[in-house]
Protein backbone atom coordinates (compact mmCIF):
# COMPACT_ATOMS: atom_id res chain seq x y z
CA UNK A 1 0.00 0.00 0.00
CA UNK A 2 1.43 3.36 -1.06
CA UNK A 3 1.75 6.44 1.13
CA UNK A 4 -1.12 8.21 -0.63
CA UNK A 5 -3.44 5.28 -0.03
CA UNK A 6 -2.46 5.12 3.67
CA UNK A 7 -3.22 8.82 4.03
CA UNK A 8 -6.52 8.31 2.23
CA UNK A 9 -7.55 5.66 4.77
CA UNK A 10 -6.06 7.45 7.80
CA UNK A 11 -8.58 7.71 10.66
CA UNK A 12 -9.48 11.25 11.81
CA UNK A 13 -8.59 10.28 15.38
CA UNK A 14 -4.89 9.90 14.58
CA UNK A 15 -4.18 13.12 16.51
CA UNK A 16 -4.62 10.96 19.62
CA UNK A 17 -0.96 10.08 18.97
CA UNK A 18 -0.12 13.73 19.71
CA UNK A 19 -2.36 13.65 22.77
CA UNK A 20 -0.66 10.51 24.09
CA UNK A 21 2.87 11.76 23.50
CA UNK A 22 2.05 15.21 24.87
CA UNK A 23 0.43 14.03 28.10
CA UNK A 24 3.53 12.01 28.92
CA UNK A 25 5.63 15.14 28.37
CA UNK A 26 3.30 17.04 30.71
CA UNK A 27 3.65 14.25 33.25
CA UNK A 28 7.44 14.55 33.06
CA UNK A 29 7.17 18.30 33.68
CA UNK A 30 5.01 17.83 36.76
CA UNK A 31 7.14 14.98 38.12
CA UNK A 32 10.24 17.19 37.93
CA UNK A 33 11.98 15.59 34.93
CA UNK A 34 12.57 18.65 32.69
CA UNK A 35 14.98 17.05 30.21
CA UNK A 36 12.54 14.27 29.35
CA UNK A 37 9.76 16.86 29.13
CA UNK A 38 11.72 18.84 26.53
CA UNK A 39 12.58 15.70 24.56
CA UNK A 40 8.91 14.74 24.39
CA UNK A 41 7.95 18.26 23.34
CA UNK A 42 10.35 18.09 20.39
CA UNK A 43 9.15 14.60 19.52
CA UNK A 44 5.54 15.68 19.76
CA UNK A 45 6.09 18.72 17.56
CA UNK A 46 7.48 16.48 14.83
CA UNK A 47 4.48 14.12 15.11
CA UNK A 48 2.06 17.06 15.21
CA UNK A 49 3.63 18.65 12.12
CA UNK A 50 3.58 15.38 10.18
CA UNK A 51 -0.09 14.78 10.99
CA UNK A 52 -1.06 18.34 10.02
CA UNK A 53 0.72 17.94 6.69
CA UNK A 54 -0.91 14.54 6.10
CA UNK A 55 -4.37 15.90 6.90
CA UNK A 56 -3.94 18.92 4.64
CA UNK A 57 -2.91 16.55 1.84
CA UNK A 58 -5.90 14.33 2.63
CA UNK A 59 -8.25 17.31 2.58
CA UNK A 60 -7.00 18.48 -0.82
CA UNK A 61 -6.64 15.07 -2.46
CA UNK A 62 -9.36 13.02 -0.76
CA UNK A 63 -12.02 15.51 0.26
CA UNK A 64 -14.87 13.04 -0.35
CA UNK A 65 -13.32 10.64 2.18
CA UNK A 66 -13.03 13.39 4.79
CA UNK A 67 -16.64 14.37 4.12
CA UNK A 68 -17.73 10.74 4.59
CA UNK A 69 -15.79 10.54 7.85
CA UNK A 70 -17.40 13.75 9.08
CA UNK A 71 -20.88 12.23 8.62
CA UNK A 72 -19.86 8.90 10.18
CA UNK A 73 -21.07 7.85 13.62
CA UNK A 74 -17.88 5.84 14.17
CA UNK A 75 -15.20 8.09 12.67
CA UNK A 76 -16.73 11.56 12.94
CA UNK A 77 -15.95 12.20 16.64
CA UNK A 78 -12.31 11.38 15.88
CA UNK A 79 -11.90 14.84 14.32
CA UNK A 80 -12.16 16.26 17.84
CA UNK A 81 -8.71 14.88 18.65
CA UNK A 82 -7.15 17.80 16.78
CA UNK A 83 -8.67 20.16 19.38
CA UNK A 84 -7.29 18.21 22.32
CA UNK A 85 -3.94 17.78 20.54
CA UNK A 86 -3.55 21.55 20.10
CA UNK A 87 -4.34 22.14 23.76
CA UNK A 88 -1.97 19.41 24.96
CA UNK A 89 0.91 20.84 22.91
CA UNK A 90 0.05 24.30 24.27
CA UNK A 91 0.25 22.94 27.81
CA UNK A 92 3.67 21.47 27.07
CA UNK A 93 4.99 24.86 25.93
CA UNK A 94 3.68 26.65 29.02
CA UNK A 95 4.82 24.08 31.57
CA UNK A 96 8.34 23.92 30.15
CA UNK A 97 8.55 27.71 30.50
CA UNK A 98 8.34 28.99 26.95
CA UNK A 99 6.55 32.19 26.03
CA UNK A 100 2.77 31.51 26.11
CA UNK A 101 2.24 33.15 22.71
CA UNK A 102 2.43 29.79 20.94
CA UNK A 103 -0.01 28.32 23.44
CA UNK A 104 -2.41 31.22 22.83
CA UNK A 105 -2.23 30.65 19.06
CA UNK A 106 -2.89 26.94 19.52
CA UNK A 107 -5.78 27.65 21.89
CA UNK A 108 -7.32 30.15 19.45
CA UNK A 109 -7.10 27.61 16.63
CA UNK A 110 -8.54 24.87 18.88
CA UNK A 111 -11.43 27.14 19.85
CA UNK A 112 -12.25 27.95 16.22
CA UNK A 113 -12.13 24.26 15.25
CA UNK A 114 -14.29 23.39 18.25
CA UNK A 115 -17.00 25.81 17.14
CA UNK A 116 -17.09 24.20 13.71
CA UNK A 117 -16.82 20.56 14.79
CA UNK A 118 -18.90 20.52 17.96
CA UNK A 119 -21.92 22.07 16.31
CA UNK A 120 -21.24 20.68 12.85
CA UNK A 121 -21.03 17.06 13.99
CA UNK A 122 -24.16 17.24 16.12
CA UNK A 123 -26.07 19.09 13.41
CA UNK A 124 -25.00 16.54 10.79
CA UNK A 125 -26.10 13.59 12.92
CA UNK A 126 -29.34 15.31 13.96
CA UNK A 127 -30.58 15.98 10.42
CA UNK A 128 -29.31 12.71 8.92
CA UNK A 129 -32.01 10.74 7.09
CA UNK A 130 -30.55 7.31 7.79
CA UNK A 131 -29.60 7.05 11.44
CA UNK A 132 -27.86 4.13 13.08
CA UNK A 133 -29.16 2.33 16.13
CA UNK A 134 -27.58 2.92 19.52
CA UNK A 135 -25.93 -0.49 19.25
CA UNK A 136 -24.12 0.36 16.02
CA UNK A 137 -23.68 4.10 16.42
CA UNK A 138 -22.04 4.82 19.76
CA UNK A 139 -18.71 3.89 21.36
CA UNK A 140 -16.15 5.36 23.74
CA UNK A 141 -14.92 7.69 21.02
CA UNK A 142 -17.99 9.88 21.50
CA UNK A 143 -16.48 11.01 24.81
CA UNK A 144 -13.98 13.00 22.74
CA UNK A 145 -16.66 15.71 22.93
CA UNK A 146 -15.90 15.87 26.66
CA UNK A 147 -12.14 15.62 26.19
CA UNK A 148 -12.15 18.53 23.71
CA UNK A 149 -14.19 20.75 26.02
CA UNK A 150 -12.02 20.06 29.06
CA UNK A 151 -8.80 20.42 27.06
CA UNK A 152 -9.87 23.93 26.07
CA UNK A 153 -10.88 24.69 29.66
CA UNK A 154 -7.56 23.52 31.07
CA UNK A 155 -5.36 25.46 28.66
CA UNK A 156 -7.53 28.58 28.96
CA UNK A 157 -7.08 28.54 32.74
CA UNK A 158 -3.35 27.93 32.41
CA UNK A 159 -2.74 30.98 30.22
CA UNK A 160 -5.39 33.22 31.78
CA UNK A 161 -2.92 34.82 34.22
CA UNK A 162 -5.74 36.03 36.44
CA UNK A 163 -7.95 37.40 33.66
CA UNK A 164 -11.48 37.13 35.07
CA UNK A 165 -13.14 36.84 31.65
CA UNK A 166 -10.94 33.95 30.55
CA UNK A 167 -11.38 32.11 33.83
CA UNK A 168 -15.15 32.45 33.59
CA UNK A 169 -15.06 31.11 30.01
CA UNK A 170 -12.94 28.22 31.25
CA UNK A 171 -15.50 27.52 33.98
CA UNK A 172 -18.28 27.39 31.37
CA UNK A 173 -16.35 24.91 29.19
CA UNK A 174 -15.64 22.80 32.29
CA UNK A 175 -19.31 22.75 33.27
CA UNK A 176 -20.54 21.81 29.79
CA UNK A 177 -17.89 19.08 29.58
CA UNK A 178 -18.96 17.57 32.91
CA UNK A 179 -22.59 17.64 31.80
CA UNK A 180 -21.84 15.98 28.46
CA UNK A 181 -19.95 13.20 30.24
CA UNK A 182 -23.13 12.30 32.11
CA UNK A 183 -25.16 12.42 28.87
CA UNK A 184 -22.84 10.33 26.74
CA UNK A 185 -21.63 7.93 29.44
CA UNK A 186 -25.22 6.88 30.17
CA UNK A 187 -25.62 5.81 26.55
CA UNK A 188 -22.27 4.02 26.46
CA UNK A 189 -23.00 2.02 29.62
CA UNK A 190 -26.39 1.09 28.19
CA UNK A 191 -24.73 -0.05 24.95
CA UNK A 192 -22.07 -2.07 26.82
CA UNK A 193 -24.55 -3.69 29.18
CA UNK A 194 -27.48 -4.62 26.94
CA UNK A 195 -25.98 -5.30 23.50
CA UNK A 196 -23.41 -7.89 22.47
CA UNK A 197 -19.84 -6.66 22.20
CA UNK A 198 -17.29 -8.58 20.14
CA UNK A 199 -13.61 -8.52 21.06
CA UNK A 200 -12.74 -6.51 17.96
CA UNK A 201 -15.31 -3.87 18.89
CA UNK A 202 -14.03 -3.50 22.44
CA UNK A 203 -11.12 -1.38 21.34
CA UNK A 204 -8.84 1.04 23.09
CA UNK A 205 -11.29 3.97 22.61
CA UNK A 206 -13.30 2.59 25.53
CA UNK A 207 -10.40 3.72 27.73
CA UNK A 208 -11.71 7.22 27.01
CA UNK A 209 -14.44 6.28 29.52
CA UNK A 210 -11.73 6.83 32.12
CA UNK A 211 -9.73 9.47 30.24
CA UNK A 212 -12.72 11.81 30.00
CA UNK A 213 -13.13 11.72 33.79
CA UNK A 214 -9.42 12.34 34.30
CA UNK A 215 -9.28 15.43 32.08
CA UNK A 216 -12.40 16.74 33.83
CA UNK A 217 -10.58 16.40 37.14
CA UNK A 218 -7.59 18.24 35.70
CA UNK A 219 -9.71 21.12 34.37
CA UNK A 220 -11.54 21.47 37.70
CA UNK A 221 -8.33 21.47 39.73
CA UNK A 222 -6.80 24.11 37.48
CA UNK A 223 -9.82 26.35 38.08
CA UNK A 224 -9.42 26.03 41.84
CA UNK A 225 -5.91 27.46 41.60
CA UNK A 226 -7.58 30.78 40.81
CA UNK A 227 -10.10 30.79 43.65
CA UNK A 228 -8.55 34.00 44.99
CA UNK A 229 -8.72 35.80 41.64
CA UNK A 230 -12.33 35.35 40.61
CA UNK A 231 -14.96 35.64 43.38
CA UNK A 232 -17.31 33.18 41.70
CA UNK A 233 -14.60 30.50 41.76
CA UNK A 234 -14.02 31.11 45.48
CA UNK A 235 -17.75 30.80 46.13
CA UNK A 236 -18.13 27.49 44.29
CA UNK A 237 -14.83 25.91 45.38
CA UNK A 238 -16.63 23.37 47.64
CA UNK A 239 -18.78 22.40 44.64
CA UNK A 240 -15.71 22.08 42.42
CA UNK A 241 -13.97 19.89 45.01
CA UNK A 242 -16.99 17.62 45.12
CA UNK A 243 -17.11 17.39 41.33
CA UNK A 244 -13.42 16.55 40.91
CA UNK A 245 -13.55 13.90 43.64
CA UNK A 246 -16.65 12.41 42.01
CA UNK A 247 -14.98 12.25 38.59
CA UNK A 248 -11.65 10.99 39.97
CA UNK A 249 -13.44 8.20 41.84
CA UNK A 250 -15.46 7.34 38.71
CA UNK A 251 -12.30 7.19 36.61
CA UNK A 252 -10.56 5.04 39.21
CA UNK A 253 -13.52 2.66 39.19
CA UNK A 254 -13.17 2.16 35.44
CA UNK A 255 -9.52 1.07 35.53
CA UNK A 256 -9.90 -2.51 36.92
CA UNK A 257 -12.84 -3.20 34.58
CA UNK A 258 -10.94 -1.94 31.54
CA UNK A 259 -7.95 -4.10 32.49
CA UNK A 260 -10.20 -7.16 32.82
CA UNK A 261 -11.74 -6.45 29.43
CA UNK A 262 -8.23 -6.09 27.98
CA UNK A 263 -7.27 -9.52 29.34
CA UNK A 264 -10.48 -10.97 27.89
CA UNK A 265 -9.72 -9.41 24.51
CA UNK A 266 -6.02 -10.26 24.18
CA UNK A 267 -5.64 -13.43 26.28
CA UNK A 268 -8.96 -15.21 25.93
CA UNK A 269 -10.04 -13.98 22.50
CA UNK A 270 -6.45 -13.93 21.17
CA UNK A 271 -6.58 -10.47 19.59
CA UNK A 272 -3.02 -9.40 18.78
CA UNK A 273 -1.40 -6.79 21.02
CA UNK A 274 -0.15 -3.48 19.55
CA UNK A 275 3.50 -4.45 20.12
CA UNK A 276 3.42 -6.25 16.77
CA UNK A 277 2.95 -4.70 13.34
CA UNK A 278 -0.10 -6.92 12.80
CA UNK A 279 -1.61 -5.95 16.14
CA UNK A 280 -0.99 -2.22 15.84
CA UNK A 281 -4.01 0.00 15.39
CA UNK A 282 -4.07 3.81 15.64
CA UNK A 283 -6.89 3.48 18.16
CA UNK A 284 -4.41 2.24 20.75
CA UNK A 285 -3.18 5.81 21.22
CA UNK A 286 -6.58 6.36 22.80
CA UNK A 287 -5.47 3.92 25.51
CA UNK A 288 -2.17 5.64 26.25
CA UNK A 289 -3.66 9.11 26.65
CA UNK A 290 -6.14 8.22 29.44
CA UNK A 291 -3.42 6.51 31.47
CA UNK A 292 -1.17 9.55 31.20
CA UNK A 293 -4.06 11.91 31.89
CA UNK A 294 -4.99 9.94 35.01
CA UNK A 295 -1.43 10.46 36.28
CA UNK A 296 -1.51 14.20 35.56
CA UNK A 297 -4.99 14.73 37.00
CA UNK A 298 -4.05 12.82 40.16
CA UNK A 299 -1.01 15.06 40.58
CA UNK A 300 -3.18 18.18 40.27
CA UNK A 301 -5.82 16.70 42.58
CA UNK A 302 -3.22 16.29 45.29
CA UNK A 303 -2.33 20.00 44.93
CA UNK A 304 -5.93 20.78 45.86
CA UNK A 305 -6.74 18.10 48.45
CA UNK A 306 -3.27 17.21 49.85
CA UNK A 307 -3.93 13.47 50.19
CA UNK A 308 -0.72 11.64 51.12
CA UNK A 309 -0.99 8.64 48.76
CA UNK A 310 -1.98 10.55 45.61
CA UNK A 311 1.61 11.49 44.54
CA UNK A 312 2.57 7.80 44.61
CA UNK A 313 -0.40 6.91 42.39
CA UNK A 314 0.49 9.74 40.03
CA UNK A 315 4.10 8.59 39.66
CA UNK A 316 3.08 4.96 39.13
CA UNK A 317 0.62 5.81 36.39
CA UNK A 318 3.15 8.11 34.76
CA UNK A 319 5.46 5.11 34.43
CA UNK A 320 2.57 2.91 33.24
CA UNK A 321 1.78 5.50 30.58
CA UNK A 322 5.40 5.55 29.40
CA UNK A 323 5.38 1.74 29.15
CA UNK A 324 2.08 1.77 27.20
CA UNK A 325 3.40 4.53 24.93
CA UNK A 326 6.56 2.50 24.23
CA UNK A 327 4.52 -0.60 23.34
CA UNK A 328 2.21 1.26 20.95
CA UNK A 329 5.07 3.24 19.42
CA UNK A 330 6.95 -0.02 18.81
CA UNK A 331 3.94 -1.39 16.94
CA UNK A 332 3.63 1.85 14.97
CA UNK A 333 7.31 1.83 13.95
CA UNK A 334 7.20 -1.85 12.99
CA UNK A 335 4.15 -1.29 10.82
CA UNK A 336 5.76 1.79 9.27
CA UNK A 337 8.94 -0.18 8.55
CA UNK A 338 7.02 -3.11 7.08
CA UNK A 339 4.97 -0.77 4.89
CA UNK A 340 8.13 0.94 3.67
CA UNK A 341 9.66 -2.40 2.75
CA UNK A 342 6.57 -3.51 0.85
CA UNK A 343 6.29 -0.11 -0.84
Secondary structure, DSSP 4 states (H G I P E B T S, - for coil): --HHHHHHT--GGGGHHHHHHHHHHHHHHHHT-HHHHHHHHHHHHHHHHHHHHHHHHHHHH-HHHHHHHHT-TTTGGGGGHHHHHHHHHHHHHHHHT--THHHHHHHHHHHHHHHHHHHHHHHHHHH-SSPPPHHHH--GGGGHHHHHHHHHHHHHHHHHTT-HHHHHHHHHHHHHHHHHHHHHHHHHHHHHHHS---TTTS-GGGGHHHHHHHHHHHHHHHHHTTTTTSHHHHHTHHHHHHHHHHHHHHHHHHHHHHHHHHHIIIIIS-PPPTTSTTT--GGGHHHHHHHHHHHHHHHHHHHHH--TTHHHHHHHHHHHHHHHHHHHHHHHHHHHHHHHHH-
